[in-house]
Structure formats: C-alpha cells, structure tokens
Amino acid sequence: GLRGLRPPAGPLDCGNSGTSMRLLAGLLCGQSFASKLVGDASLVRRPMRRIAEPLTAMGAAIRTSALGTAPLIIAGGGELRGIAYDMPVASAQVKSCLLLAGLYAQGKTSVTEPVMTRDHTERMLTAFGYPLHVIRGGVSLRGGGRLIARDIEVPADISSAAFFMVGASIAPGSDVILAQVGVNSTRRGVIDILRLMGADIELVNERTAGGEPVADLRVRHAPLTGTQIPPALVPLAIDEFPAILVAAACAKGETVLTEAKELRVKESDRILVMAAGLQACGIDATPAVDGMRVIGGQLRGGVIDSHGDHRIAMAFAVAGAVADGEIVINDCANVATSFPGFAALATGAGLNISEPFCA
C-alpha cells in the first residue's frame, strides 16, 4: 500500500532514466524516511528544479545540486499539503511527480498544464481505484485515499515501436506488423506526424488492455513528403523526434519542427545532436532554438556521436537501412537501458547491424 515502502540501504541509482528519478521523487517526498536519488553522467545534467520547486511548495524537504540537477536528497518525514500548480512547461513527468506526492498530502493537489501531455499516470491511478478529477487542461486528487491492487497488462512502448515505424516507412518493400502497441491519444503523435508525411500506418485489432488503448500497427513502405509539424503534436511525440527527424531526412522537400525546446534538455541536446548527425550523413539540417529545419535527401555513410543518448543511437541505426554507406554510431551503450535486445530485433527485421552495437 501507500505506506509499504521501506528505507533504502543506500542511494537509489536511476541510471539513465529521468522518468524514474522524477516520479520516485514524488513518491519519496511522502515517506517517513530519508532517501537520495542519483544517476549516470547524462541524468545528472538534466533539470530537476522543475520538480524540486513545486515539491518544496508542498512542504517537502528536497535538495538538488547547486546547478538544480541530481543528486536529489530528500529528508522525508515532513507533512505534505496539496497545492494548485500551473506548469510553466508541459511535462508529464512533472505532472506525475506532483500527483504521486499528492497521494500523501493533506487536501487537494491540482496540476494545470499549458498543453495536453501523456496521461498514463492518471489512467494507472484510476485503474488502481484512486479517485481523480480530470478536466481539460488539468487534473486533481485528494490525499489520503486507498489504492486497490490489480493485475495489469503493459502494452508495447510506442517510443520503441517508432524506430520500426520509421524503418518500415523509408525502406522500400517493407511490410511490418508491430503487435500490441500502446496507442494512447496522448502518445500517438508520432503516428499522426508520420501520416502527415504520407506514411502508410494502419491500426488493426484495436482494443483496451490495462486501461490503455492498444492496437497492432501495420506499416508499409511509402514515399514521404516533408511537412510543417503542428505544434500541438509536439508534446505528444516529444520522445520520438530522433526517429521522426530520420524520416524527415528521407522525405521529399522540407520538414520544419518548432516549439520543441524541451528536446534540448533530454538525455542530450537532441536538437544539436540530431542536426550534427544528419549533417554528418549529408543531409541539410539547420538547428534552431526550439526546433529544426530538415531538407530531405540521400543519406550517406558517416560517423555519429550519440552523446550517450539511446534514442539518437537507435535513430541512426534505422537510418542505416537506406544510407548509401556505413553509419558508425559511437557511445551507444545506453540503448541496453531502454531497449534491451534492440540490435538483435532490428537485425531480425532486416537491418544490417554489426556488433558490438552497444559497446
């Protein structure tokens, strides 16, 4: 139950996972014991004031580094109180962190978001019997409730499926079925963007599993055309842009991405790193403060520095399917964190990946 956690024996290592660190921080601020959250070299550069400040407003005793990054040191034992928080930046991780802290708070915790973000936490809490009040643009709950245990079925991750959606779209002759993929409306921006570009993506066998909409995705090769990506779709595809930008590199004409400044504070600065990688492969890619302009063309071979970013590495592995030379990807060990077995699965799907891919 809510009070079933025990003090950890030492620091909790979140590895490369910002989601783990931010959501655990919300849970741990409501505990009676102290805890410390640490991470790898990439994670300790990511901004954590965005959760520490509202958690402090709730009465939590939480500290970041002087730079506002991990490690996070949580004293525990305090009395949390609900707050009304207007998020300055759309972030499902911040929203989820505060909702989880709100489970332990006195009174009502409400979170308002500037644009809709993924709602997995709301669905999960509802599935476990916790009452929520969801309105357009916000969600609230009252602390002191009770969770009811139940079995859950976890759908396949659309962020992982995105690499194969793009690979099948750009490689001539492809016809791929991706089974049991979560197609939550707050996550399917990658499908909508690729369809705007002309991708042939069909949802079949649509159903609900564990409170989440699920479908099998059939993806066939289709000629892609550049597009102006609608800003409303950006937060619904924020983790999939490395793959989407590879699709843009293979599309006819210009693709423009704007209002995606959040990409600069992911596991790497994905705007700069993707632009540099595409340029290394012969593509006209111009980074901007909040996005990128990509002119499609023929991908060439090149050497890519993924900067330890798993999604950058996997995106350029997929690009190798249509490049006219070898793409060498450096610093990609973190792929094993988010997608164990990616290289083997991609090889089985027809990509020519030489080991050790994740060295």
Residue pairs with C-beta under 8 A, 6 or more apart in sequence:
1 146
1 147
2 30
2 103
2 104
2 146
2 147
5 27
5 28
5 31
6 33
7 33
7 34
7 35
8 35
10 36
11 36
11 37
11 38
11 71
12 24
12 35
12 36
12 37
12 38
13 38
13 39
14 20
14 21
14 24
14 37
14 38
14 39
14 43
14 70
15 39
15 40
15 43
15 337
16 39
16 40
16 42
16 43
16 267
16 308
16 310
16 334
16 337
16 338
17 39
17 43
17 337
18 43
18 46
18 93
18 266
18 267
19 93
21 37
21 39
21 43
21 48
21 70
21 72
22 48
22 51
22 93
22 94
22 96
22 97
23 93
23 96
23 97
23 100
23 121
24 37
25 37
25 48
25 51
25 52
25 55
25 62
25 72
25 74
25 97
26 51
26 55
26 96
26 97
26 98
26 99
26 100
26 101
27 100
27 101
28 35
28 37
28 74
28 76
29 55
29 58
29 60
29 61
29 62
29 74
29 76
29 78
29 80
29 101
29 104
30 80
30 100
30 101
30 103
30 104
30 105
31 74
31 76
31 77
31 104
32 76
32 77
33 76
33 77
34 73
34 74
34 75
34 76
34 77
35 74
35 76
36 71
36 72
36 73
36 74
37 70
37 71
37 72
37 74
38 44
38 70
38 71
39 70
39 71
40 308
40 334
41 308
42 267
42 268
42 307
42 308
42 309
42 334
43 70
43 267
44 65
44 69
44 70
44 71
45 69
46 69
46 70
46 265
46 266
46 267
47 68
47 69
47 265
48 64
48 68
48 69
48 70
48 72
49 64
49 68
50 89
50 91
50 94
51 93
51 94
51 97
51 98
52 62
52 63
52 64
52 68
52 72
54 83
54 85
54 94
54 98
55 62
55 97
55 98
55 101
56 62
57 83
57 85
58 80
58 81
58 82
58 83
58 98
58 101
58 102
58 105
58 109
59 78
59 79
59 80
59 81
59 105
60 74
60 78
60 80
60 101
61 74
61 75
61 76
61 77
61 78
62 72
62 73
62 74
62 75
63 72
63 73
63 74
64 70
64 71
64 72
65 71
79 106
80 101
80 102
80 104
80 105
80 106
80 143
81 105
81 106
81 107
82 102
82 105
82 106
82 107
82 108
82 109
82 110
82 142
82 143
83 98
83 109
83 110
84 108
84 109
84 110
84 112
85 98
85 109
85 110
85 111
85 112
86 112
87 94
87 95
87 111
87 112
87 113
87 114
88 114
89 114
89 262
90 113
90 114
90 115
90 116
90 117
90 235
90 262
91 113
91 117
91 262
92 117
92 118
92 119
92 120
92 121
92 186
94 111
95 111
95 113
95 117
95 121
95 139
96 120
96 121
98 109
98 111
99 109
99 111
99 121
99 122
99 125
99 139
99 141
100 121
101 109
102 108
102 109
102 141
102 142
102 143
103 130
103 141
103 143
103 145
104 143
105 143
106 143
106 144
107 142
107 143
108 140
108 141
108 142
109 140
109 141
109 142
109 143
110 138
110 139
110 140
111 138
111 139
111 140
112 137
112 138
113 137
113 138
115 232
115 235
116 137
116 186
116 235
116 236
117 186
117 235
117 236
118 184
118 186
118 187
118 236
119 134
119 139
119 184
119 186
120 184
120 186
120 187
120 212
122 132
122 134
122 139
123 184
123 211
123 212
124 152
124 211
125 132
125 141
125 147
126 132
126 211
127 150
127 152
127 210
127 211
128 147
128 148
128 149
128 150
129 146
129 147
129 148
129 150
130 141
130 145
130 146
130 147
131 141
131 142
131 145
132 139
132 140
132 141
133 139
133 140
133 141
152 210
152 211
153 209
153 210
154 210
155 180
155 181
155 182
155 209
155 210
155 212
155 214
156 178
156 179
156 180
156 181
156 182
157 181
157 182
158 181
158 182
158 183
158 184
158 187
158 188
158 190
158 191
158 240
159 190
159 239
159 240
159 311
160 338
160 339
160 342
161 178
161 181
161 217
162 190
162 240
162 243
162 244
163 243
163 314
163 315
163 317
163 318
163 342
163 346
164 176
164 178
164 219
164 318
164 346
164 349
165 178
165 190
165 191
165 194
165 199
165 201
165 217
165 219
165 243
166 194
166 243
166 244
166 246
166 247
166 315
166 318
167 174
167 176
167 318
167 321
167 346
167 349
167 351
168 174
168 175
168 176
168 219
168 220
168 221
169 194
169 199
169 200
169 201
169 219
169 221
169 222
169 224
169 247
170 221
170 224
170 246
170 247
170 250
170 318
170 321
170 322
171 221
171 321
171 322
171 350
172 221
173 221
174 219
174 220
174 221
174 350
175 218
175 219
175 220
175 221
176 218
176 219
176 220
176 349
177 216
177 217
177 218
177 219
178 216
178 217
178 219
179 216
180 209
180 214
180 215
180 216
181 214
181 215
181 216
181 217
182 212
182 213
182 214
183 191
183 203
183 206
183 213
183 214
183 215
183 217
184 212
184 213
185 213
185 236
186 236
187 236
188 236
189 233
189 234
189 235
189 236
189 237
189 238
189 240
190 237
190 240
190 243
190 244
191 201
191 203
191 217
192 233
192 236
192 237
193 227
193 229
193 233
193 237
193 244
194 201
194 224
194 244
194 247
195 201
196 227
196 229
196 230
197 224
197 225
197 226
197 227
197 247
197 248
197 251
197 255
198 222
198 223
198 224
198 225
198 251
199 219
199 222
199 224
199 247
200 219
200 220
200 221
200 222
201 217
201 218
201 219
202 217
202 218
202 219
203 215
203 216
203 217
204 215
204 216
204 217
204 218
205 215
205 216
206 213
206 214
206 215
207 213
207 214
207 215
208 214
223 252
224 247
224 248
224 250
224 251
224 252
224 296
225 251
225 252
225 253
226 248
226 251
226 252
226 253
226 254
226 255
226 256
226 294
226 295
226 296
227 251
227 255
227 256
228 255
228 256
229 244
229 255
229 256
229 257
229 258
231 258
231 259
234 257
234 258
234 259
234 260
235 262
237 244
238 260
238 262
238 263
239 266
239 311
241 257
241 260
241 263
241 270
241 274
242 270
242 274
242 309
242 311
242 312
242 314
242 315
243 311
243 314
243 315
243 318
245 255
245 257
245 274
245 278
245 285
245 292
245 294
245 315
246 278
246 315
246 316
246 318
246 319
248 255
248 257
248 294
248 296
249 278
249 281
249 283
249 285
249 294
249 296
249 297
249 299
249 319
250 296
250 299
250 319
250 322
251 296
252 296
253 295
253 296
254 293
254 294
254 295
254 296
255 293
255 294
255 296
256 291
256 292
256 293
256 294
257 291
257 292
257 293
257 294
258 288
258 290
258 291
259 290
259 291
260 271
260 290
260 291
260 292
261 289
261 290
261 291
263 269
263 270
263 271
263 291
264 270
264 271
264 272
266 309
266 311
267 307
267 308
267 309
267 310
267 311
267 312
267 334
268 306
268 307
268 308
268 309
268 312
269 307
270 309
270 311
270 312
271 287
271 288
271 290
271 291
271 292
272 287
273 305
273 306
273 307
273 309
273 312
274 285
274 292
274 312
274 315
275 285
275 286
275 287
275 292
276 305
277 302
277 304
277 305
277 306
277 312
277 315
277 316
278 285
278 294
279 285
280 302
280 303
280 304
281 299
281 300
281 301
281 302
281 304
281 316
281 319
281 323
281 327
282 297
282 298
282 299
282 300
282 302
283 294
283 295
283 296
283 297
283 299
284 294
284 295
284 297
285 292
285 293
285 294
285 295
286 292
286 293
286 294
298 324
299 319
299 322
299 323
299 324
299 327
300 323
300 324
300 325
301 323
301 324
301 325
301 326
301 327
301 328
302 323
302 325
302 327
302 328
303 327
303 328
303 330
304 312
304 313
304 316
304 327
304 328
304 329
304 330
305 330
305 331
306 312
306 313
306 316
306 329
306 330
306 331
306 332
307 331
308 331
308 332
308 333
308 334
309 334
310 332
310 334
310 335
310 337
310 338
310 339
311 338
313 329
313 331
313 332
313 334
313 335
314 335
314 339
314 342
316 327
316 329
317 327
317 329
317 342
317 343
317 346
317 351
317 353
317 357
318 346
318 351
319 327
320 326
320 327
320 351
320 352
320 353
321 350
321 351
329 357
332 357
332 358
332 359
333 358
333 359
335 342
335 343
335 357
335 358
336 358
342 357
343 353
343 355
343 357
343 358
346 353
347 353
